[in-house]
């Protein structure tokens, strides 16, 4: 700081002061009062209209955040030049309306021509609007004025489009640039990382290296987060070697990026070693290692380091708190999350959207959805990420209708959904079976030109497959120019869900032929498809290859699929032997699969073995007990069935009530068994009665064997005849045109009687009826089901 007396003596003397001396005084002024005195001396010495002096003074005013003074000074100049305009446009970048107004004033009220700095600063300002139209208009002006090919302008445009998730536009700007400097390359990599396009960002980095473009430490520090998110440790180590070769390795920003890389790849020990290499770790480095400890489940270490920071007097920031919040491993840390929230409230960091968003995510993952919503509602500043976290929270907790409702609420605000918002909401549609809303999202994706985003398209494929439209899912998949392993997994799983095992296997082989490395999920999807299509030999071979050829250790789900494959073929003894030979303890999913196979093949002996283990492993589950009761009922062992059901009553276990959803003209209708609350109830029951009469003429008999045994047969028939599936199908028949496909979604496994009845209905009405139950899709056509009567 300048000595006050010396400062006053300089500005108050009678001797004229030169321009250079005034410029020096402007540079040295570090408070607004000092700068105001200097401004007075500028006027006294006749430099109030000197553009060089005024420009320097304006820059300093913005530096001291005296924006109103800067604005007043600008409008006191009769003929500002382009340099002064640029200073103002840049200075007002955080106030985009003022910045764009100045740009408009420049174009309409002066004879000056905008230069590359004008466009770059104005476009940067436009990126702070909640909508993109101003920036796109500036892009048009830049093209007309021949400035769009300038690297400085190109960098600003690429950054602008990435901020609005218009990655395709950003890439077009980048690709059209003939002269691409390091800054432009860095901007493109950063923008792709910001939009979660990690593979694309690494490809740009790879092209940058191949083209011989000069790298700086920013390039390396920018690409490392992408490699970290992809968890490509080998690639990250190659970049680390490159950084060593170029002399960037020990740069604090690069080391911090490497800490994040190793942490996200699970090597927290190397991350700790890298942290110790930083001579004077700043708060950013501390934040990286705290986040690394937390994300690897070493919560005690992260809390300890956080405590050390506080004791040292270091002032933590919002990034510190986000790193401390156990987002990736929240289970068992509800108390810690509440304590962190309390600290954030006291320190004021709770007002930071990234902090509140991280806490919302943790509470959602801990099934504390009410706490999450309360925090979301109380957040003073909601960001797109905050909306995404809450929508995702509802989706993860099965509250899909609420998730879609919140998305619709978001669409009424100034926030524009990004790729994460859309993929999350598509997931909600897939779970709920909301095909109509999913289609409207598809239209939104087209309007926002997001059809090139691999994550969005993969989510669309998943939505169409899970909502019953497997042909549309395939068309989308087939049209994708870029696919990753997740995309292939999604389509393979979709085929399996619909019982198209041969198509799934063909796709799997094509995936391998194209060089994609199958993951654990890939094999799970293929085995799932084999189990639903009865491909025993193929499933056995794939399981063997997974373990021996690809070195992937099977998870419980893989074992359950193998049990299902063997169970479908009636090889129950072999399935039991497979379970007993498992190197890990079989869980409820494995034993439950075997019990389901016992129901199909009426094997009470193995059912007894499976149920005994299930009741030990999952004593609170009512589903397995009901299934065992049904097995005994099928065998006419009603006393045993009654004993099991009595046990359910004594334990006060509640069975999940069955319900069925059908969409008609975009509106969902939900039915439960015996439902008479629907406005079309009279017509529904009349249609059902008419159908039942025709079915009986064709030889249909109600499958009442699994109904309650202690009621009369006539009452059993009445009970199964009004199951929710039949009510939904009847409603679909009376509200849609003849020949129209009917799709319904059941929350539980479809019962034997409804399965049989639907085959008859499809033949009588000449309709394709698609049923999604808890296990799979059933396509009923001409009296035949695609599942082959095994589900």
N, C-alpha and C positions, 0 to 999 in steps of 0.2 A: 504494500500500500504506500502511496505517495505521502510524504510528510505534509500535514495540513497547511502549516505556515508557508513552506516552500511553494506549495501548490498555489496559494492565494497570491504570493508575491509575484509569481510568474504570470498569473492571469490578470492582475490588477495594475501592472506597471503602465507607464505612459508610452514607453518605447514600443513602436509597432512590432507586431509578431509576424514572422513569415509563415507561409503555408506549411512548410515542413515542420516548423516548431509546433504549430497547431495540430498537425497530424500526429506528432509525437505525444502531445498532451492528451489527445483523444485516445490513443493506444494505452496510455498509462492510467487513465481514469478508471476506477474500479467500483465507483458508486454512482448512483443517479445524480445526487447533489454535485459531485465533482464534475460530472459530464455536463450538467446544466450550466455550471459556471464557465466551462470551456466553450459551450455553445454561445454564451453571452459574449465571450471574447472573440469568437468567430464573427459575430455580427459587428462588434466594435471595430474590428480590423477589416471589415468590408468583404469578408469571404462567405457571406450568407447565401450567395448564389453561385459560388464556385462548386461545380459538380463533383470534383474529386474530394473536396473537403466535406461536402454534404453527404456524399455516398459513404465516406468513412464514418461520419457521425451517425448516420442511419444504421450502419452495421453494428456499431457499438451500442446503440439504443436497443436493438433487438437482442444483442448479447446480454444486456441487463434486463431483458424482458419488459422494456418500456414501450410496448407496441403502440399505445395511443400517442405517445410523443413522436415516435417514428412516423406514424401516419400523418400527424399534423405537420411535421417538418417536410414530408414529401409534397403535400399539397400546397406548401408555401413556395415551392419552386415553380417558376412560370414555364420552363422548358426542360423537364427532366429527360435525361438520355436513357438509352436502353440498359445501361449498367445500373442506373438507379432503380429503374423499373424491376430489374431482375432481383436486386437486393430486397425490395419490398415484397415481391411475389414469393421469394424464398422465405423471408421473415414471417410471412403470414401463413406458412404451409400448415400449421396446426389449426388455423382458422380458415378452412378451405373456401368459404363463401367470400371472404375479403380478398383472398389470393386470386380467385377466379374473376372477381369483379375488377381487380386491377388489370388482369390480363385482357379482359373485355374492353376496358377503358383504353388500353394500349392499342388495340386493334381498330377501335371505332373512332377514337377522338384524337389520335396523333398520326403523324406521318412515319413513325418508326416501324421497323420490321422486327418481329420476334426472332431471336437467334436460338441456337441450340440450348443455351442456358435458360432462356425464357421457357421453352417447352419442357425441359427437364424439371425445372422448379414448379411449373404449373401442374404438370402431370403428377408430381409427387404430392402436391397439395390435394389434387383430385382424389388421390387414394385414401384420403381421410374422410371422404363422404361415405354415407351408408349405401349409396347406389353408385353405379358405374357410368352413368350416361355422360357426365362431364368429361371424364377421362377418355371415353371413346370419341367424343367430339374433338377433343384436343388431338387425338391420334389422327383424325381425319384432316384437321388443319395442318398438322406436321407433314402429312403426305403431300397435300396441296403445295405447301411451301418448300418441299424438297428436303425436309429435315428428318424424316423418319429413318433414313439410313445412317444418320449420325450415331456413333457408338454411345455417346452420352445420353441422347434422347432414347435410343434403343434400350439402354439399361433401365431408364425410368419407366418406359412402357412395359418391359418384361416384368419389372417389379410391381407395377400397377395391376396388371392382369393377374399375376399370381396372388396378390392380396385379395382379389375378388374371386379366387379359385377358377379363373378362366385360363387354366393351364394350357389348353389347346391354342388359344390366341397368343399367349406368351411365347409358346414354342414357335408359332408361325413368325412372330416378330424376330425371334432369335435366329431362326433358320434363314430368313431373308437378308440378314445383315452380312454384307461382304467383308466388312472390316470389324472383326470382333476382338476387342481388347480383353485384358484380364478381368477388368471390372464387370464387363458384360457377362463373361463366363461365370464369374462368381455369383452374380445376381441371378442367373438362370438356375444354378445349382441350389442356391438358397431358397428360391421360390418353389422349386420342386420339392425340396425337403419340407418346407412349410405346409405344402399340400399333401404330405404323406406319400408322394410319388418317389419313394426311396430308390427303387431300381432304376427309374428314369434319371434321377439325379446322379447316380453313380455312372450311368452310361454317358451322360454329358461330361462328367469328370474324366472318364476314360478317353473320350474323343478329344478333350482338351489336351491331355498328355500326348496322345497320338499325333495331334496337329502341331506339337512343338510349342504350344503357347506357354509363355512364362508364368510359372506358378508363384504365388506368394503364400505366406503363412495363413492368410485368410482363406485361400482355396482349400488348404488341407483341413483347417479347423471347421470349414463349412461342410465338407463332404463326410467327415467322420460321423456326425449324427445319423446320416442316412445309412452308413454301413453298420452303425450300432443298432439301428432299428431293424435292419435286415438280419442282425445277429450273424453277420459274415465275418467271424474273427480272423480267418485266413486272409481275406481281402484287406481287413483293417491292418493286419500286420504288414502286408505289402506296402500300404500307404505309409505306415510308420517307418519302414525302411527308406521309402522315398523321401520322407521328411528328414531323416538322418542325413541322407545324401545331399539334400539341398540346404541343410543347415537350419531347418525349422524345428527340429525335434524338441529342443529344450525351450522353445517359446512357450510361455505360460498358457496361451490360448490353445496351442496344439496339445500340450500335456493335459490340459483340462478335457479336451475332446477325446483324448486317448483314455483318460480315466473313465469317462462315460462309456466308451466302446467296450473296454474290458469288463466294466460293471454289468452292462446289459448282456454281455456274453457269458456271464456267470463266473468270471475270473476276478473276484474281488481282491484276491491277494496281490495280483499284478497291479490292479488299480491303486491299492494302498501303497505299493512300491513307487509307482509313478507320482503319486501325491507327494511323497517324501523328496522327490527330485526337484520340486519347485522350491526355490530358495526362500521366497517370501510369498507364500500362498495368499492370494486375495480372497475376498468373500466368494467370488465365482468358483474358485477352485474348491473351497470348503463345501460349497453347495453341491458340487459335483460328487465329492466323495461321500457326503452325507446321503445324497440320493442313491449312490451306489450301494452303500450299506443297507439302506432301507429296502431297495428293490431286490436285494439278494437275501432278504429275511434276517439280516443281522441288525435287527431293530435296536438292540441294546447298544451296539457300537455307534449307531447313528445318534441315538439319544445322548450317549456319553460325549461324543464330539460336539453336539449341539450345546450341551451344558458347559463344556470347556470354552466354547465361543462366548457364551454369556458371561462367564466368570472373567474372561480376558477383557471384557468391556467392548468387544466387537458388536456393532449394531447389526443384527440380522435383518434380512429383508424378506419379501414375499417368496422369492425363489428358495430361500432356506427352508421356509415353512412347507412349501410344496414338496421339497425333497424329503422332509421329515415325515410327512403324512404317508402312512403305509398303504398306498393305493394298490400296489401289486400283490401284497400279502397281508390283507386286512384281518383275516380270521384270528380271533383271540385278542384283537387290539382295539376293541370298542372303547375301553376305558382310556387308552392312550389317545385315540382320536378325539374323545371328548375333552381331554386335558389340553391337547393342541388347540382345539377350538377356543377353549377358555383363554389360553395365552394369546391367541390371535385377536380375540376380543379386547383384551387389555392393551395389546401393543398397537392395535388399529389396523393390523395387516388383514383382518377378516374382510375389510372393504375391498381388498384386491380380488378381482374376479378369479384369478388362477388359484388362489388359496381356497376360496369358497367352493369353486368347482371341484377341486381335489377332495375336499371334505364331503361334498355331495356324492362323489364317486365312491368313496369309502363307505359311507352310510348305506348307499344303494347295494353295494356288494355284501354288506353285513345284514341285508334284508331289513334294515332300519329305514324303510322308504318314507315314513312320515317325518323322521328327523331330516332326511335329505330334502324333502319338499319344503319343509319349514325354512331351512337354510336357503334354499333356492328362492323362495318367495321374499325373504328378508334381504337378499343381496341388493345393494343399492345400484350396482352396475351389472347388468346381465350382458354377457357376451355370447357369441355363437357357440363357443365351447361350453358355456354354462347350460344353454338350452340342450346341447348334445348330451351332456352328462345326465341331465334329468330324464330326457327321452330314453337314453340308453338304460338308465336305472329302472324305469318302468318296464322296458322290454325284457331286461334280465330277470326281473321278478315276476314275469308272466302277466303283467298288467298291460297287455298289448293295446287294449282299447283306450286306456288312459294315455299311453304313449302316443298313439295316433292323434288323439284329441289335443295333446300338448303341442304336437307338430302343427296342427291346424291353427292353434292359438299363436304360435310363433310366426306363421305366415301372415297374420294380421298386423305384425309389428314391422319396424324398419329393418329388422335383421333378415339377411338373405341366407337360406340354408346352404351349407357347403357339402362337400362329398361325404363327410362323416355323418352329418344330419340325415342325408338321404339314405345312406347305407344302413344306418341304425333304424330308420323308420321302415325301410323295406324289410328288415329283419322282423319287425313287429307285424307287418302285413303277412309275412311268411308263416309266423307262428299262429296268427289268428285265422289265416285263410282268407284275408280280405283282398280278393282278387281285383275288385273294382277300384279300390283305393290304390292298390299296387299299380294298376294301369294308369291312373291319374298321375302317380309319381313318375311313371315312364314318360308321360307327356312333358312333365316338368323337366326331366333330365334332357329331353330333346330341346326344349326351349332354352335351356341354359348351356347347350352345347357341351354336355358332360358325357356324351356317348363314347368319347375316346378314353375315359377314365376306367382303368381295368378293375378297380375296386367297386365302382358303381355298377359296372356291367356284370361283374361276378355276383353281386348282391341281387341284381335283377334276374339273373339265371336261377338263383336260389329261390327267389320269390315265386317265379312262375312255376318252377318244379313243385314247390311245396303247396302251391295253391291249386294244383291239379292240371295245369296247362303245360305238360311236358313237351309238346311239339313246339310251342313258343320258346320254351327254355332252350331247346336244341337249336332253333333258328338263330337265336341271339348268340349262343355259344359258337356256332359255326361261322357267324359273321364277324366275330372278334378278330382283329388283326394282331392283337397282343394277348397272350394268355400266360398265366403263371401256374404254379402247382396247385394253388388254392382253386383257381378256375376249373382245372381238370377234375379236382376232387369233388367240386360242387356238382358238376354235370354227371360224374360217375355215380355219386350218391343219389342224385335225382332219378337216374335210371333205375337204381336199386330200389328206391322208394316206390316206384311204379311197377316193380316186378320184371323189368326188362334186363335180366341178368346177362344175356348174350350181348346186348348192345353195350352194357357196362364193361364187359370183358374186352370187347373190340376197342372201345375207347381207351381202356387201360393199356392195351398193347400198343395202340397208336401213340399214346403219351410216352411210353418207354422208347419207342422207335424214334421219336423226335428229340430224344435226349433229356427229357425232364426227369429229375431224380424223384422217385416216389417217397412220400413221407409216411409216417405212422398213420396219419389220417387217410392217405391214399389207400393203404391196405385195408383199413377199417371199412372204407366205402366199398371197395371191391368185394370183401368178404360178406358185407351186408347184402350186396347185390346177389352174390352166390346163394346166400341163405334164403333169400326171397324168391329165387328162381329154381331152387332145388338142384344146384350145380355142385354136387358133393365132391366129385373127383377134382374139378377145377379149384374149388375152395381149398381142398387139402393141399394141392400143389402150390397155390399162392401163399398159404400160411407157411409152408416149408421154405419157399423162396424168401419170404420176408425175414425169417429168422436166419437162415443159412447163407443166402446170397447177398442180402442187403444189410444184415447185421442189426436189424431193428428188434428190440425186445418187445414182446407182446404185452399189451395192457389188458386189463380185465375185459374191456370191450371186445378185443380180438378173440379172447378165449370164449366169451359168450357167443360170438358169431359162429365159432367152430362147433360149439355145442348145439347151436340152432341148426347148423347144416346137417350134422349127424342125426339130430332129433327129427328133422323133416323127413329123412330117409328111413325113419323107423329104427335106426341103429342106437337104441337107448342104452344098451349095455356098453357099447363102444363109447358112447358119450360120457357115461358114468366113469368108465376107465380113463378117458381123456382128462376128466376133471380131477380124478385122484392122482394123475401123473403130473399135474401142473406144478411148476417150480415155486409158485406163489400160492398163498392161501386163497381159495376160491371165495368170492364175495357173493352178496345177494343176487347180483345181476346174472352170474353164471348158474347158480342153483335155480333161480327163478326161470331162466330159459329152459332148463331141463324139466322143471315142473310143468311148463307150458306144453312141452313136447309129450309129456305123460298124459295130458288132457286129450291131445289129438289121437294118441295111440292107445288110450284107455289102459295104461299100465299103473295100477295102484301100488305095486311093490316098490318100484323105483320112486314113485311119487311120495311114498312114505319116507324114504331116505332123504329125498330132496327137501321135503317140507320140514323134516326134523332139523336139518341144518339151517334152513331159512328162519325158522322160529327162534333159533338161538342167535343168529346174526342180526335179524331185524324183527324183534318181538312186537314192535308197534305197527307193523304193516298189516292192514286188513286185506289187501288185494290177494296176497298169497294164500291166506286162509279161505277166502271165498273161492279161489281157484281149486284148492284141494277139496273143498266141499262139493264143488261142481263135478270133480273127477269121481268122487264117491257116488254122487247122484246118478251120473251116467252109468255106473256099474250097479245101480239099483240098491246101493248100500245106504239107504236113507237114515238108519240110526247113526251111522258114523258121520254122515253129512250134517245131521241135526246137532250132533255133539260139537262139531267144529263151529257151527253157526252160534250155538249157545255160548261157546267160549268167547266168540267175538262180542256178544252182548255183555257178558260178565266183565270183560276187559274195557268195555265202553269204547270200543274202536269204531270209528265211523268210516263207512265206505264213501269214496268220492262219488257224488251223484252224477249220473250220466246226462249229457246234454248234447244236442246236435245243432249246428249252425248251417243256414243256407242263405246265400245272397240272391236277392231278386231285384232287378233294376237298380243295383248299387246299394241296396239297403239290407243290412243283416237281420235275420230272423232266427231266434234261438228257441228251441223246443226242449222240454223235458218229458219224461214218460208220463202218459195220461194227461198231458197238458190241454186244458180247455180255456186258457186265458187269451188265446190269440183271437184277433178280430174275425178271422176266417174259420174259426173252430168248427162251426156247423158244416161248412162246405168241405173242410179237411176230413172230418170223420165220415161224411157221406161218401167221399171219394175213396177212402180207405176201405169202407165196408163193401163198396162195389168191386174194388180190386181183389179183396179177400175172397169174395164169392167166385170171381173168375179164376183165381188161383186154385181154389178147391176143386173146381171143375177139371183143372189140368193135373190134379193129383197132389196138390200141396197139403201137407199136414203140419200144424204148428209144432215147433220143436220146444217142448215144455220140460224136457228132462232136467234142465238146470234151474228151473223155477222152484220156488218154495215148495217142498214136498208135502207140507202139512195143510195144504188147501186143496179143494176139489179140482179135478182136471178142467172143468169148464171155467173155473176162475183163473187157472193157470193160462188158458188160451186167451182169455180177456186181457190178462196182464201183459203177455208178450205181444199181443196185437196192437197195443198202443205205445210201443217203445218210441223213443224220440226220433230214431232214424226213419221209421215209417211215417211219422207225422210230417217230418221235414220233406220227405220225398213226395208225399201226397200234396203238400202245399206247393211244391215246385211244379207238379203236374197241372194244378189248376190255375197257376199264375204265369205260365210260360207257353210259348207257341209249340204246337205239336212238332216233334222232331228235334227240339232244342235239347242240348246236353244239360244234364242236371248234376251239380256238384254239391255234396254235403260234407261237413266235417264233424266227426264224433270225437269227444274228448277221451273216451275209453276205447277198449278193443270192441269191435262190433260183435254182437252176440250171434250164436249159431242160427237162431230163428230169423233174425233180420237179414243175415247173409243169404239164407235160403230164399226168403221172401223177395229180396231185391233181385235175385236172378229171375224169378218168375215175373216180377213187375217190368224188368227190362225187356222181356220177351213179349209181354202183353201190349205194352205201350210203344214198342219199337223205339225205345230211347236208349242212349248211352248214359248210364248213371255212374258217376265217379264218387267214390266214398273214401275219405281220408279218416282212418281211425288212429289210435295211439301207436300202432305198429307200422302201417304202410298204406299205400293206395290200393283200392280195388276198382277195377274197370269192369262194370257189368254191361254185357251186350249180348242180345239174342239168347238170354238164359244161361250165359257162361260168365264166370268171373276170372279175371286175369291171374288171381292168386292160386288157381288150381285147387281151391278149397283147403288151402293150408295157410293159416295166418296166426 
